[in-house]
Amino acid sequence: MNCHEMVVPSCAEQLDGIQLFVAREPCFAKLSAKSQYHVALCVEEAFANIVNYAYPQGSGQVRIAVTCDSVRNSIAIRFIDSGIPFNPLKEEPPDISAPSEHRTIGGLGIYIVRQLMDFVDYDFCEGQNILTIEKHLDTAPAETSCDAPCQSQPETCQSETETRLTPSSSCGQSHSGCDI
């Protein structure tokens, strides 16, 4: 398992750098063009929600961790912020059958994320929102080494999981983005 992370201010101007960071992961190239687009769109949606809602009194920091997991044959992107606690998985899905003028504002982004990704998980641990999105690779798993220690979820963390895959573990005890 390879994991790399970056920390950026929660401002929209950081999005291009985050997209590049994710796209440079070796396992990103193992996604089809369609899956690459899905991942890029979901990264944009997740980061935009943090920028727009996590820090109403100003900006804060966002840690983005990307993990290439050969066991799960997937790429996982984890967004960690210390903003207002918010579990997007508890929100009711939008009524996409209603005419746009009758729909309430909000919720469409996380709806898209849940539809396009294979796994979506939210944790709130020690004052941090942790949103993880994961996509299966389109090729057979490759042998890789583990750059970061893998840790299981401590009992003090609360997890809300959209289960389409079985998660290997959730938040790590150090709450580093690479502790998947």
Secondary structure, DSSP 8 states (H G I E B T S, - for coil): -EEEEEEEESSGGGHHHHHHHHHTSGGGGGS-HHHHHHHHHHHHHHHHHIIIII-TTS--EEEEEEEEETTTTEEEEEEEE-SS---GGGS----TTS-GGGS-SS-HHHHHHHHHSSEEEEEEETTEEEEEEEEE-SS-------SS------TT-EEEEE-SS--S----TT--TT--
